[in-house]
Amino acid sequence: MAEQKQTIDILFFGDIVGRPGRQAVKWYLNSLSDSAKPDVVIGNVENASHGFGLNEKNYQELLSAGLQIMTSGNHIWDRREIFDYIYSADCLLRPANFPTPSVGIGARVFEIAGVKVGVINLIGQVFMGNYNSPWEQIEALVPQMLYETPIIFVDFHGEATAEKIAFARYASTLGVSAFTGTHTHVQTADERLLNDRMGFITDSGFCGAYESVIGMAPESAIERLKTMYPTRLDVADGSLVQVNASRFTIEVKTGICQRVSRVNLVHDLDEVDVKFKNTADRHLSV
């Protein structure tokens, strides 16, 4: 019998925005050498279909690209076809603290490469909307998952950094292994271990067009903010993309995170050679 892994590496992609975001994710995963590939790949996909929601075609595309688990947020219902396919989308989560009648599920234990990983998707309340309490949800969900696995990952989709940090600190006392915030599309530089056990970053950022306003065309974003008209926001295009992600190394037996790090890369998809080593000059200094 093969010896069980001592640690597991979880790679999480920040909000994937439109076609450039999907292409960025595919490029990055393809660029990794076998020794650098993560064990588990998760991504927030609520903006993956032209910036708003997720259609079934793009769900299948991201699965084929290498995503094994998908989380979401307030835009998950933007494309109505999701109500037809979400029942069969076993890898897709919506925030667990959505109103009770909501379709889909917000937490699940996945078994990948013989290791069980619990994943919880939650949404914040500050500047976000009238959602149920994420505090009550995590208090109920974590003990249930700990019966199955010591490894628990949380994607907290929220606007306010203070809410994310406070929630993360509380989650670290409950037994969570790794925690990332999403939604702002701006990667924070505060990765650390909380309570000597939980990997944490306030926001993992986003994957999409580099010359953009959080993934959207600058012209439409400026017009909306300058005039206050309900201007249509279009996804920015172009071959220059950025990849924002976070990576967590977690002990299989204890669920304790040993290391958390950030990925913050810019790459031109028109470059013929897409090997990871050739993108070193595009690595952003932070």
C-alpha positions as semicolon CSV with decimal commas, in nm:
position;residue;x (nm);y (nm);z (nm)
1;M;0,000;0,000;0,000
2;A;0,131;0,346;-0,094
3;E;0,245;0,565;0,191
4;Q;0,001;0,846;0,270
5;K;0,109;1,200;0,196
6;Q;0,232;1,401;0,493
7;T;0,118;1,735;0,354
8;I;-0,125;1,857;0,092
9;D;-0,086;2,170;-0,124
10;I;-0,401;2,371;-0,200
11;L;-0,386;2,633;-0,475
12;F;-0,667;2,889;-0,475
13;F;-0,731;3,129;-0,764
14;G;-0,883;3,467;-0,676
15;D;-1,198;3,576;-0,862
16;I;-1,173;3,455;-1,224
17;V;-1,306;3,733;-1,449
18;G;-1,433;3,651;-1,797
19;R;-1,241;3,489;-2,081
20;P;-0,907;3,653;-1,992
21;G;-0,940;3,511;-1,641
22;R;-1,016;3,163;-1,769
23;Q;-0,723;3,182;-2,010
24;A;-0,492;3,306;-1,734
25;V;-0,585;3,012;-1,512
26;K;-0,530;2,762;-1,793
27;W;-0,194;2,916;-1,881
28;Y;-0,072;2,911;-1,524
29;L;-0,172;2,550;-1,454
30;N;-0,014;2,437;-1,781
31;S;0,306;2,627;-1,701
32;L;0,370;2,441;-1,376
33;S;0,619;2,157;-1,373
34;D;0,504;1,824;-1,235
35;S;0,692;1,885;-0,910
36;A;0,527;2,226;-0,866
37;K;0,170;2,117;-0,933
38;P;-0,067;2,147;-0,635
39;D;-0,270;1,858;-0,499
40;V;-0,596;2,053;-0,489
41;V;-0,703;2,339;-0,717
42;I;-0,985;2,571;-0,613
43;G;-1,107;2,894;-0,774
44;N;-1,377;3,154;-0,724
45;V;-1,586;3,150;-1,042
46;E;-1,874;3,391;-0,983
47;N;-1,738;3,629;-1,250
48;A;-1,613;3,367;-1,493
49;S;-1,879;3,413;-1,765
50;H;-1,830;3,759;-1,916
51;G;-1,781;3,901;-1,569
52;F;-2,117;3,805;-1,425
53;G;-2,217;3,457;-1,313
54;L;-2,116;3,117;-1,450
55;N;-2,272;2,932;-1,739
56;E;-2,248;2,557;-1,780
57;K;-2,009;2,578;-2,075
58;N;-1,755;2,774;-1,870
59;Y;-1,808;2,546;-1,570
60;Q;-1,707;2,250;-1,785
61;E;-1,421;2,450;-1,939
62;L;-1,272;2,526;-1,598
63;L;-1,308;2,165;-1,489
64;S;-1,114;2,060;-1,798
65;A;-0,852;2,325;-1,723
66;G;-0,780;2,166;-1,385
67;L;-1,010;2,326;-1,129
68;Q;-1,141;2,061;-0,892
69;I;-1,352;2,279;-0,664
70;M;-1,529;2,608;-0,742
71;T;-1,655;2,869;-0,499
72;S;-1,865;3,177;-0,569
73;G;-2,037;3,482;-0,422
74;N;-2,304;3,744;-0,480
75;H;-2,296;3,718;-0,862
76;I;-2,354;3,343;-0,878
77;W;-2,721;3,380;-0,981
78;D;-2,655;3,636;-1,259
79;R;-2,703;3,374;-1,534
80;R;-3,033;3,199;-1,494
81;E;-2,922;2,877;-1,658
82;I;-2,740;2,794;-1,337
83;F;-3,073;2,700;-1,182
84;D;-3,092;2,415;-1,433
85;Y;-2,741;2,274;-1,404
86;I;-2,634;2,348;-1,046
87;Y;-2,797;2,028;-0,925
88;S;-2,548;1,825;-1,127
89;A;-2,250;2,058;-1,070
90;D;-2,089;1,857;-0,792
91;C;-1,777;2,074;-0,783
92;L;-1,958;2,409;-0,746
93;L;-2,043;2,580;-0,417
94;R;-2,249;2,890;-0,346
95;P;-2,225;3,080;-0,014
96;A;-2,360;2,864;0,267
97;N;-2,528;3,158;0,439
98;F;-2,756;3,242;0,145
99;P;-3,126;3,227;0,239
100;T;-3,244;2,876;0,323
101;P;-3,449;2,816;0,003
102;S;-3,142;2,876;-0,219
103;V;-3,052;2,599;-0,460
104;G;-2,712;2,433;-0,443
105;I;-2,494;2,381;-0,139
106;G;-2,241;2,596;0,043
107;A;-2,010;2,339;0,198
108;R;-1,888;1,992;0,108
109;V;-1,615;1,743;0,190
110;F;-1,425;1,650;-0,126
111;E;-1,195;1,349;-0,155
112;I;-0,900;1,420;-0,383
113;A;-0,601;1,189;-0,424
114;G;-0,713;0,990;-0,121
115;V;-0,730;1,295;0,109
116;K;-1,054;1,448;0,234
117;V;-1,075;1,827;0,221
118;G;-1,366;2,021;0,364
119;V;-1,451;2,343;0,177
120;I;-1,685;2,612;0,309
121;N;-1,805;2,907;0,100
122;L;-1,946;3,207;0,291
123;I;-2,045;3,564;0,212
124;G;-1,996;3,869;0,431
125;Q;-2,264;4,106;0,559
126;V;-2,078;4,441;0,566
127;F;-2,158;4,641;0,245
128;M;-2,275;4,317;0,083
129;G;-2,645;4,257;0,144
130;N;-2,900;4,104;0,373
131;Y;-2,747;3,758;0,406
132;N;-2,781;3,514;0,692
133;S;-2,513;3,515;0,961
134;P;-2,183;3,364;0,840
135;W;-2,081;3,339;1,207
136;E;-2,364;3,098;1,288
137;Q;-2,297;2,900;0,971
138;I;-1,930;2,842;1,041
139;E;-2,005;2,747;1,401
140;A;-2,235;2,474;1,271
141;L;-2,032;2,358;0,972
142;V;-1,679;2,324;1,110
143;P;-1,762;2,071;1,388
144;Q;-1,954;1,860;1,135
145;M;-1,662;1,856;0,894
146;L;-1,406;1,779;1,163
147;Y;-1,575;1,441;1,207
148;E;-1,464;1,359;0,852
149;T;-1,139;1,550;0,805
150;P;-0,902;1,785;0,990
151;I;-0,847;1,984;0,669
152;I;-1,096;2,268;0,625
153;F;-1,068;2,548;0,369
154;V;-1,281;2,866;0,376
155;D;-1,353;3,117;0,098
156;F;-1,510;3,424;0,260
157;H;-1,659;3,651;-0,007
158;G;-1,670;3,999;0,144
159;E;-1,614;4,368;0,083
160;A;-1,477;4,494;0,414
161;T;-1,122;4,394;0,504
162;A;-1,194;4,433;0,876
163;E;-1,482;4,187;0,854
164;K;-1,262;3,936;0,672
165;I;-0,981;3,967;0,924
166;A;-1,212;3,942;1,224
167;F;-1,390;3,643;1,075
168;A;-1,061;3,475;0,991
169;R;-0,937;3,514;1,346
170;Y;-1,254;3,352;1,474
171;A;-1,232;3,073;1,217
172;S;-0,877;2,996;1,330
173;T;-1,007;2,919;1,680
174;L;-1,262;2,669;1,546
175;G;-1,018;2,442;1,362
176;V;-1,008;2,586;1,008
177;S;-0,686;2,509;0,818
178;A;-0,685;2,777;0,548
179;F;-0,880;3,098;0,489
180;T;-0,892;3,342;0,201
181;G;-1,111;3,637;0,128
182;T;-1,247;3,715;-0,219
183;H;-1,467;3,978;-0,389
184;T;-1,250;4,293;-0,394
185;H;-1,031;4,162;-0,681
186;V;-0,727;4,327;-0,519
187;Q;-0,467;4,095;-0,368
188;T;-0,353;4,186;-0,017
189;A;0,004;4,146;0,107
190;D;-0,080;4,012;0,453
191;E;-0,045;3,636;0,418
192;R;0,039;3,478;0,754
193;L;-0,041;3,198;0,997
194;L;-0,305;3,272;1,260
195;N;-0,289;3,095;1,596
196;D;0,005;2,894;1,461
197;R;-0,232;2,675;1,262
198;M;-0,443;2,852;0,997
199;G;-0,309;2,995;0,673
200;F;-0,467;3,333;0,605
201;I;-0,481;3,610;0,346
202;T;-0,740;3,889;0,346
203;D;-0,797;3,866;-0,030
204;S;-0,642;3,646;-0,298
205;G;-0,706;3,900;-0,576
206;F;-0,831;3,817;-0,926
207;C;-0,738;3,651;-1,252
208;G;-0,809;3,842;-1,571
209;A;-0,702;4,128;-1,795
210;Y;-0,407;4,321;-1,653
211;E;-0,500;4,651;-1,819
212;S;-0,836;4,678;-1,647
213;V;-1,030;4,801;-1,347
214;I;-1,060;4,481;-1,142
215;G;-1,110;4,291;-1,466
216;M;-1,347;4,534;-1,637
217;A;-1,274;4,767;-1,929
218;P;-1,135;5,093;-1,786
219;E;-1,349;5,308;-2,018
220;S;-1,678;5,164;-1,895
221;A;-1,568;5,171;-1,530
222;I;-1,459;5,536;-1,555
223;E;-1,780;5,635;-1,732
224;R;-1,995;5,474;-1,466
225;L;-1,804;5,629;-1,176
226;K;-1,768;5,972;-1,337
227;T;-2,128;6,017;-1,455
228;M;-2,312;5,792;-1,208
229;Y;-2,508;5,659;-1,507
230;P;-2,586;5,284;-1,503
231;T;-2,323;5,225;-1,772
232;R;-2,277;4,868;-1,887
233;L;-1,956;4,716;-1,754
234;D;-1,767;4,508;-2,008
235;V;-1,487;4,265;-1,936
236;A;-1,150;4,404;-2,042
237;D;-0,974;4,218;-2,321
238;G;-0,617;4,179;-2,437
239;S;-0,339;3,922;-2,426
240;L;-0,176;4,064;-2,111
241;V;-0,326;3,881;-1,813
242;Q;-0,259;3,859;-1,443
243;V;-0,280;3,558;-1,216
244;N;-0,357;3,616;-0,848
245;A;-0,369;3,310;-0,627
246;S;-0,276;3,184;-0,284
247;R;-0,117;2,852;-0,190
248;F;-0,141;2,663;0,136
249;T;0,067;2,366;0,256
250;I;-0,132;2,172;0,516
251;E;-0,049;1,871;0,733
252;V;-0,277;1,582;0,638
253;K;-0,309;1,432;0,986
254;T;-0,354;1,751;1,187
255;G;-0,499;2,005;0,943
256;I;-0,235;2,255;1,056
257;C;-0,111;2,489;0,783
258;Q;0,267;2,494;0,756
259;R;0,301;2,763;0,491
260;V;0,097;3,018;0,299
261;S;0,224;3,213;-0,001
262;R;0,096;3,437;-0,281
263;V;0,108;3,407;-0,657
264;N;0,110;3,744;-0,835
265;L;0,212;3,716;-1,200
266;V;0,160;3,902;-1,526
267;H;0,192;3,717;-1,856
268;D;0,143;3,792;-2,224
269;L;-0,059;3,508;-2,372
270;D;0,076;3,591;-2,718
271;E;0,423;3,478;-2,614
272;V;0,503;3,151;-2,787
273;D;0,696;2,998;-2,497
274;V;0,467;2,975;-2,194
275;K;0,707;2,797;-1,963
276;F;0,690;2,927;-1,606
277;K;1,063;3,003;-1,594
278;N;1,025;3,254;-1,878
279;T;0,779;3,468;-1,683
280;A;1,023;3,557;-1,406
281;D;1,073;3,907;-1,546
282;R;0,699;3,965;-1,520
283;H;0,674;3,874;-1,152
284;L;0,532;4,170;-0,963
285;S;0,726;4,300;-0,666
286;V;0,508;4,370;-0,364
